[in-house]
Amino acid sequence: MLTENLAQEIREHESMAKAVIADAKAEAAKMIASAQAEAEQSIKYTRQQCHRQWRESVTKAEKEAEVKAAEILE
């Protein structure tokens, strides 16, 4: 009887451990997905910022070139 109770208790603990592991795996998968989405958003934002800065640099260079060209023509 004691052996049966002990065996049953071990089975119950094994079941609980399996459930904890399954929950941990599911939570880890959610965390990975969230981190990947955040990284992709960060990359997108950084690309937009770089492109914006590049456009501003080109615009500034064009204006400076126009001023220089006007000075040369005078």
Backbone as XML, in Angstrom:
<?xml version="1.0"?>
<chain id="A" units="angstrom">
  <residue number="1" name="MET">
    <atom name="N" x="0.817" y="-1.195" z="0.000"/>
    <atom name="CA" x="0.000" y="0.000" z="0.000"/>
    <atom name="C" x="0.861" y="1.259" z="0.000"/>
  </residue>
  <residue number="2" name="LEU">
    <atom name="N" x="1.866" y="1.265" z="0.844"/>
    <atom name="CA" x="2.768" y="2.405" z="0.912"/>
    <atom name="C" x="3.491" y="2.591" z="-0.422"/>
  </residue>
  <residue number="3" name="THR">
    <atom name="N" x="3.856" y="1.457" z="-1.020"/>
    <atom name="CA" x="4.540" y="1.486" z="-2.313"/>
    <atom name="C" x="3.623" y="2.047" z="-3.389"/>
  </residue>
  <residue number="4" name="GLU">
    <atom name="N" x="2.351" y="1.649" z="-3.364"/>
    <atom name="CA" x="1.382" y="2.141" z="-4.342"/>
    <atom name="C" x="1.180" y="3.652" z="-4.187"/>
  </residue>
  <residue number="5" name="ASN">
    <atom name="N" x="1.064" y="4.102" z="-2.958"/>
    <atom name="CA" x="0.897" y="5.535" z="-2.706"/>
    <atom name="C" x="2.114" y="6.319" z="-3.181"/>
  </residue>
  <residue number="6" name="LEU">
    <atom name="N" x="3.278" y="5.791" z="-2.916"/>
    <atom name="CA" x="4.510" y="6.449" z="-3.323"/>
    <atom name="C" x="4.613" y="6.509" z="-4.844"/>
  </residue>
  <residue number="7" name="ALA">
    <atom name="N" x="4.263" y="5.397" z="-5.504"/>
    <atom name="CA" x="4.294" y="5.356" z="-6.967"/>
    <atom name="C" x="3.300" y="6.355" z="-7.548"/>
  </residue>
  <residue number="8" name="GLN">
    <atom name="N" x="2.119" y="6.441" z="-6.960"/>
    <atom name="CA" x="1.103" y="7.385" z="-7.427"/>
    <atom name="C" x="1.587" y="8.824" z="-7.235"/>
  </residue>
  <residue number="9" name="GLU">
    <atom name="N" x="2.202" y="9.075" z="-6.103"/>
    <atom name="CA" x="2.713" y="10.421" z="-5.823"/>
    <atom name="C" x="3.816" y="10.792" z="-6.817"/>
  </residue>
  <residue number="10" name="ILE">
    <atom name="N" x="4.658" y="9.849" z="-7.136"/>
    <atom name="CA" x="5.722" y="10.101" z="-8.126"/>
    <atom name="C" x="5.106" y="10.419" z="-9.482"/>
  </residue>
  <residue number="11" name="ARG">
    <atom name="N" x="4.088" y="9.661" z="-9.885"/>
    <atom name="CA" x="3.418" y="9.919" z="-11.167"/>
    <atom name="C" x="2.790" y="11.305" z="-11.184"/>
  </residue>
  <residue number="12" name="GLU">
    <atom name="N" x="2.171" y="11.683" z="-10.089"/>
    <atom name="CA" x="1.557" y="13.015" z="-10.009"/>
    <atom name="C" x="2.613" y="14.118" z="-10.139"/>
  </residue>
  <residue number="13" name="HIS">
    <atom name="N" x="3.737" y="13.942" z="-9.457"/>
    <atom name="CA" x="4.809" y="14.932" z="-9.536"/>
    <atom name="C" x="5.422" y="14.990" z="-10.939"/>
  </residue>
  <residue number="14" name="GLU">
    <atom name="N" x="5.514" y="13.838" z="-11.581"/>
    <atom name="CA" x="6.010" y="13.807" z="-12.960"/>
    <atom name="C" x="5.060" y="14.563" z="-13.880"/>
  </residue>
  <residue number="15" name="SER">
    <atom name="N" x="3.765" y="14.378" z="-13.676"/>
    <atom name="CA" x="2.770" y="15.099" z="-14.482"/>
    <atom name="C" x="2.870" y="16.602" z="-14.263"/>
  </residue>
  <residue number="16" name="MET">
    <atom name="N" x="3.011" y="16.987" z="-13.003"/>
    <atom name="CA" x="3.141" y="18.417" z="-12.705"/>
    <atom name="C" x="4.415" y="18.979" z="-13.329"/>
  </residue>
  <residue number="17" name="ALA">
    <atom name="N" x="5.503" y="18.223" z="-13.270"/>
    <atom name="CA" x="6.768" y="18.668" z="-13.849"/>
    <atom name="C" x="6.639" y="18.832" z="-15.363"/>
  </residue>
  <residue number="18" name="LYS">
    <atom name="N" x="5.959" y="17.884" z="-16.016"/>
    <atom name="CA" x="5.738" y="17.979" z="-17.454"/>
    <atom name="C" x="4.924" y="19.216" z="-17.801"/>
  </residue>
  <residue number="19" name="ALA">
    <atom name="N" x="3.917" y="19.509" z="-16.991"/>
    <atom name="CA" x="3.090" y="20.701" z="-17.225"/>
    <atom name="C" x="3.924" y="21.968" z="-17.059"/>
  </residue>
  <residue number="20" name="VAL">
    <atom name="N" x="4.769" y="22.002" z="-16.036"/>
    <atom name="CA" x="5.628" y="23.169" z="-15.811"/>
    <atom name="C" x="6.576" y="23.358" z="-16.992"/>
  </residue>
  <residue number="21" name="ILE">
    <atom name="N" x="7.146" y="22.263" z="-17.473"/>
    <atom name="CA" x="8.062" y="22.337" z="-18.620"/>
    <atom name="C" x="7.321" y="22.826" z="-19.862"/>
  </residue>
  <residue number="22" name="ALA">
    <atom name="N" x="6.122" y="22.309" z="-20.102"/>
    <atom name="CA" x="5.334" y="22.738" z="-21.262"/>
    <atom name="C" x="5.008" y="24.223" z="-21.167"/>
  </residue>
  <residue number="23" name="ASP">
    <atom name="N" x="4.623" y="24.681" z="-19.986"/>
    <atom name="CA" x="4.331" y="26.099" z="-19.790"/>
    <atom name="C" x="5.577" y="26.951" z="-20.020"/>
  </residue>
  <residue number="24" name="ALA">
    <atom name="N" x="6.708" y="26.485" z="-19.516"/>
    <atom name="CA" x="7.959" y="27.227" z="-19.682"/>
    <atom name="C" x="8.345" y="27.318" z="-21.152"/>
  </residue>
  <residue number="25" name="LYS">
    <atom name="N" x="8.169" y="26.224" z="-21.886"/>
    <atom name="CA" x="8.478" y="26.234" z="-23.318"/>
    <atom name="C" x="7.561" y="27.206" z="-24.068"/>
  </residue>
  <residue number="26" name="ALA">
    <atom name="N" x="6.285" y="27.202" z="-23.715"/>
    <atom name="CA" x="5.331" y="28.106" z="-24.364"/>
    <atom name="C" x="5.690" y="29.561" z="-24.059"/>
  </residue>
  <residue number="27" name="GLU">
    <atom name="N" x="6.025" y="29.834" z="-22.818"/>
    <atom name="CA" x="6.409" y="31.202" z="-22.427"/>
    <atom name="C" x="7.696" y="31.619" z="-23.134"/>
  </residue>
  <residue number="28" name="ALA">
    <atom name="N" x="8.641" y="30.706" z="-23.246"/>
    <atom name="CA" x="9.896" y="31.001" z="-23.944"/>
    <atom name="C" x="9.627" y="31.320" z="-25.415"/>
  </residue>
  <residue number="29" name="ALA">
    <atom name="N" x="8.733" y="30.566" z="-26.029"/>
    <atom name="CA" x="8.382" y="30.815" z="-27.432"/>
    <atom name="C" x="7.757" y="32.197" z="-27.586"/>
  </residue>
  <residue number="30" name="LYS">
    <atom name="N" x="6.891" y="32.579" z="-26.646"/>
    <atom name="CA" x="6.281" y="33.911" z="-26.692"/>
    <atom name="C" x="7.347" y="34.996" z="-26.538"/>
  </residue>
  <residue number="31" name="MET">
    <atom name="N" x="8.284" y="34.774" z="-25.624"/>
    <atom name="CA" x="9.340" y="35.755" z="-25.396"/>
    <atom name="C" x="10.219" y="35.912" z="-26.633"/>
  </residue>
  <residue number="32" name="ILE">
    <atom name="N" x="10.536" y="34.794" z="-27.274"/>
    <atom name="CA" x="11.353" y="34.845" z="-28.489"/>
    <atom name="C" x="10.617" y="35.588" z="-29.591"/>
  </residue>
  <residue number="33" name="ALA">
    <atom name="N" x="9.344" y="35.281" z="-29.775"/>
    <atom name="CA" x="8.549" y="35.955" z="-30.807"/>
    <atom name="C" x="8.471" y="37.449" z="-30.537"/>
  </residue>
  <residue number="34" name="SER">
    <atom name="N" x="8.278" y="37.807" z="-29.295"/>
    <atom name="CA" x="8.208" y="39.224" z="-28.928"/>
    <atom name="C" x="9.535" y="39.925" z="-29.183"/>
  </residue>
  <residue number="35" name="ALA">
    <atom name="N" x="10.626" y="39.274" z="-28.814"/>
    <atom name="CA" x="11.953" y="39.858" z="-29.024"/>
    <atom name="C" x="12.244" y="40.021" z="-30.516"/>
  </residue>
  <residue number="36" name="GLN">
    <atom name="N" x="11.846" y="39.044" z="-31.316"/>
    <atom name="CA" x="12.062" y="39.133" z="-32.758"/>
    <atom name="C" x="11.247" y="40.276" z="-33.352"/>
  </residue>
  <residue number="37" name="ALA">
    <atom name="N" x="10.007" y="40.411" z="-32.927"/>
    <atom name="CA" x="9.161" y="41.490" z="-33.428"/>
    <atom name="C" x="9.744" y="42.847" z="-33.034"/>
  </residue>
  <residue number="38" name="GLU">
    <atom name="N" x="10.224" y="42.946" z="-31.813"/>
    <atom name="CA" x="10.828" y="44.193" z="-31.343"/>
    <atom name="C" x="12.096" y="44.508" z="-32.134"/>
  </residue>
  <residue number="39" name="ALA">
    <atom name="N" x="12.895" y="43.503" z="-32.407"/>
    <atom name="CA" x="14.123" y="43.703" z="-33.181"/>
    <atom name="C" x="13.799" y="44.155" z="-34.604"/>
  </residue>
  <residue number="40" name="GLU">
    <atom name="N" x="12.797" y="43.533" z="-35.209"/>
    <atom name="CA" x="12.395" y="43.925" z="-36.563"/>
    <atom name="C" x="11.893" y="45.364" z="-36.587"/>
  </residue>
  <residue number="41" name="GLN">
    <atom name="N" x="11.134" y="45.753" z="-35.580"/>
    <atom name="CA" x="10.639" y="47.126" z="-35.496"/>
    <atom name="C" x="11.796" y="48.097" z="-35.320"/>
  </residue>
  <residue number="42" name="SER">
    <atom name="N" x="12.761" y="47.724" z="-34.511"/>
    <atom name="CA" x="13.933" y="48.569" z="-34.285"/>
    <atom name="C" x="14.731" y="48.741" z="-35.576"/>
  </residue>
  <residue number="43" name="ILE">
    <atom name="N" x="14.890" y="47.662" z="-36.318"/>
    <atom name="CA" x="15.603" y="47.730" z="-37.598"/>
    <atom name="C" x="14.860" y="48.647" z="-38.562"/>
  </residue>
  <residue number="44" name="LYS">
    <atom name="N" x="13.552" y="48.491" z="-38.633"/>
    <atom name="CA" x="12.737" y="49.322" z="-39.525"/>
    <atom name="C" x="12.882" y="50.800" z="-39.150"/>
  </residue>
  <residue number="45" name="TYR">
    <atom name="N" x="12.787" y="51.105" z="-37.864"/>
    <atom name="CA" x="12.894" y="52.482" z="-37.401"/>
    <atom name="C" x="14.281" y="53.046" z="-37.728"/>
  </residue>
  <residue number="46" name="THR">
    <atom name="N" x="15.319" y="52.251" z="-37.490"/>
    <atom name="CA" x="16.678" y="52.710" z="-37.754"/>
    <atom name="C" x="16.890" y="52.974" z="-39.238"/>
  </residue>
  <residue number="47" name="ARG">
    <atom name="N" x="16.367" y="52.099" z="-40.081"/>
    <atom name="CA" x="16.483" y="52.311" z="-41.534"/>
    <atom name="C" x="15.782" y="53.611" z="-41.937"/>
  </residue>
  <residue number="48" name="GLN">
    <atom name="N" x="14.611" y="53.850" z="-41.379"/>
    <atom name="CA" x="13.880" y="55.080" z="-41.702"/>
    <atom name="C" x="14.677" y="56.301" z="-41.260"/>
  </residue>
  <residue number="49" name="GLN">
    <atom name="N" x="15.246" y="56.238" z="-40.066"/>
    <atom name="CA" x="16.038" y="57.361" z="-39.554"/>
    <atom name="C" x="17.259" y="57.608" z="-40.441"/>
  </residue>
  <residue number="50" name="CYS">
    <atom name="N" x="17.939" y="56.537" z="-40.824"/>
    <atom name="CA" x="19.122" y="56.678" z="-41.681"/>
    <atom name="C" x="18.746" y="57.273" z="-43.032"/>
  </residue>
  <residue number="51" name="HIS">
    <atom name="N" x="17.648" y="56.805" z="-43.599"/>
    <atom name="CA" x="17.210" y="57.339" z="-44.885"/>
    <atom name="C" x="16.843" y="58.820" z="-44.756"/>
  </residue>
  <residue number="52" name="ARG">
    <atom name="N" x="16.176" y="59.173" z="-43.670"/>
    <atom name="CA" x="15.801" y="60.571" z="-43.433"/>
    <atom name="C" x="17.059" y="61.446" z="-43.305"/>
  </residue>
  <residue number="53" name="GLN">
    <atom name="N" x="18.032" y="60.972" z="-42.553"/>
    <atom name="CA" x="19.280" y="61.734" z="-42.394"/>
    <atom name="C" x="20.008" y="61.859" z="-43.728"/>
  </residue>
  <residue number="54" name="TRP">
    <atom name="N" x="19.995" y="60.803" z="-44.517"/>
    <atom name="CA" x="20.637" y="60.841" z="-45.820"/>
    <atom name="C" x="19.961" y="61.883" z="-46.718"/>
  </residue>
  <residue number="55" name="ARG">
    <atom name="N" x="18.622" y="61.899" z="-46.723"/>
    <atom name="CA" x="17.901" y="62.892" z="-47.532"/>
    <atom name="C" x="18.231" y="64.301" z="-47.076"/>
  </residue>
  <residue number="56" name="GLU">
    <atom name="N" x="18.289" y="64.515" z="-45.757"/>
    <atom name="CA" x="18.616" y="65.836" z="-45.234"/>
    <atom name="C" x="20.029" y="66.245" z="-45.635"/>
  </residue>
  <residue number="57" name="SER">
    <atom name="N" x="20.963" y="65.307" z="-45.613"/>
    <atom name="CA" x="22.338" y="65.592" z="-46.019"/>
    <atom name="C" x="22.408" y="65.946" z="-47.497"/>
  </residue>
  <residue number="58" name="VAL">
    <atom name="N" x="21.679" y="65.217" z="-48.314"/>
    <atom name="CA" x="21.667" y="65.491" z="-49.752"/>
    <atom name="C" x="21.067" y="66.868" z="-50.013"/>
  </residue>
  <residue number="59" name="THR">
    <atom name="N" x="19.966" y="67.176" z="-49.327"/>
    <atom name="CA" x="19.323" y="68.483" z="-49.506"/>
    <atom name="C" x="20.268" y="69.611" z="-49.106"/>
  </residue>
  <residue number="60" name="LYS">
    <atom name="N" x="20.949" y="69.425" z="-47.991"/>
    <atom name="CA" x="21.897" y="70.434" z="-47.521"/>
    <atom name="C" x="23.043" y="70.603" z="-48.522"/>
  </residue>
  <residue number="61" name="ALA">
    <atom name="N" x="23.563" y="69.494" z="-49.020"/>
    <atom name="CA" x="24.656" y="69.552" z="-49.994"/>
    <atom name="C" x="24.208" y="70.231" z="-51.280"/>
  </residue>
  <residue number="62" name="GLU">
    <atom name="N" x="22.986" y="69.955" z="-51.698"/>
    <atom name="CA" x="22.464" y="70.591" z="-52.917"/>
    <atom name="C" x="22.338" y="72.100" z="-52.732"/>
  </residue>
  <residue number="63" name="LYS">
    <atom name="N" x="21.851" y="72.525" z="-51.574"/>
    <atom name="CA" x="21.728" y="73.960" z="-51.310"/>
    <atom name="C" x="23.097" y="74.630" z="-51.288"/>
  </residue>
  <residue number="64" name="GLU">
    <atom name="N" x="24.066" y="73.978" z="-50.634"/>
    <atom name="CA" x="25.416" y="74.526" z="-50.593"/>
    <atom name="C" x="26.009" y="74.601" z="-52.004"/>
  </residue>
  <residue number="65" name="ALA">
    <atom name="N" x="25.739" y="73.594" z="-52.805"/>
    <atom name="CA" x="26.233" y="73.583" z="-54.182"/>
    <atom name="C" x="25.604" y="74.712" z="-54.993"/>
  </residue>
  <residue number="66" name="GLU">
    <atom name="N" x="24.328" y="74.965" z="-54.781"/>
    <atom name="CA" x="23.653" y="76.058" z="-55.485"/>
    <atom name="C" x="24.272" y="77.401" z="-55.114"/>
  </residue>
  <residue number="67" name="VAL">
    <atom name="N" x="24.565" y="77.583" z="-53.827"/>
    <atom name="CA" x="25.189" y="78.827" z="-53.387"/>
    <atom name="C" x="26.562" y="78.981" z="-54.022"/>
  </residue>
  <residue number="68" name="LYS">
    <atom name="N" x="27.362" y="77.927" z="-54.010"/>
    <atom name="CA" x="28.695" y="77.969" z="-54.623"/>
    <atom name="C" x="28.603" y="78.243" z="-56.099"/>
  </residue>
  <residue number="69" name="ALA">
    <atom name="N" x="27.648" y="77.605" z="-56.772"/>
    <atom name="CA" x="27.474" y="77.812" z="-58.201"/>
    <atom name="C" x="27.104" y="79.248" z="-58.496"/>
  </residue>
  <residue number="70" name="ALA">
    <atom name="N" x="26.228" y="79.816" z="-57.672"/>
    <atom name="CA" x="25.842" y="81.222" z="-57.859"/>
    <atom name="C" x="27.040" y="82.140" z="-57.641"/>
  </residue>
  <residue number="71" name="GLU">
    <atom name="N" x="27.880" y="81.826" z="-56.647"/>
    <atom name="CA" x="29.072" y="82.632" z="-56.400"/>
    <atom name="C" x="30.032" y="82.560" z="-57.579"/>
  </residue>
  <residue number="72" name="ILE">
    <atom name="N" x="30.181" y="81.371" z="-58.136"/>
    <atom name="CA" x="31.092" y="81.194" z="-59.276"/>
    <atom name="C" x="30.574" y="81.949" z="-60.493"/>
  </residue>
  <residue number="73" name="LEU">
    <atom name="N" x="29.280" y="81.933" z="-60.707"/>
    <atom name="CA" x="28.702" y="82.619" z="-61.857"/>
    <atom name="C" x="28.792" y="84.141" z="-61.748"/>
  </residue>
  <residue number="74" name="GLU">
    <atom name="N" x="28.886" y="84.655" z="-60.531"/>
    <atom name="CA" x="28.977" y="86.107" z="-60.338"/>
    <atom name="C" x="30.367" y="86.495" z="-60.647"/>
  </residue>
</chain>
